[in-house]
Amino acid sequence: MAEASELAELISSDEAVPASGWVAGVSAAFAAALVVKSAVRSEGWSDSAGARAQAVDLRDRLLALAAQDSRAYETALEALEERHSSLARALDAAAAVPLALAETAADVALLAAQAAECADGATRADASAAAALAAGATRAAAKLVAVNLATTPGDERIAAAERAVEMAEDAAKAALGAEI
């Protein structure tokens, strides 16, 4: 697919943005899209419509957060370059968005684990893959939270991001162990 190739080229550029926060957000959005696919293709799943609606909401929220992350990262880079007085505020924003990404990606992993248990047949594999992708995105976003708050050790947001990682990884483990 040409679009995927173009996207890979964009990410590979020497430009600062898009960077890892954007990629984590979009990856988690793609994981949510796989949950949508599992729900849409599962006639035997009694709550597939509810899961689909929730996955669509998560997907759209993650895409918006990915865009916000790019803007927050650019602002932080500019403040850092200029040694601007707004650096602390910019780093705070650059931590807040990845935290929201981590928590939302963890929600995708939880929903994907449910889909891996409830969806029809082969669509369970898509749900299991979605859980694994969402867990990876959660871990990536949590790392960004820690990096952006490196000067404030013990910040509760670092612990919150780690809790999201644990939740997502537990969900992914369950989903990957689900019978297909």
HELIX and SHEET records of a PDB file:
HELIX    1   1 ALA A    2  SER A   12  1                                  11    
HELIX    2   2 SER A   20  VAL A   40  1                                  21    
HELIX    3   3 SER A   48  GLU A   82  1                                  35    
HELIX    4   4 LEU A   87  CYS A  118  1                                  32    
HELIX    5   5 THR A  123  ASN A  148  1                                  26    
HELIX    6   6 GLU A  156  GLY A  177  1                                  22    
END                                                                             
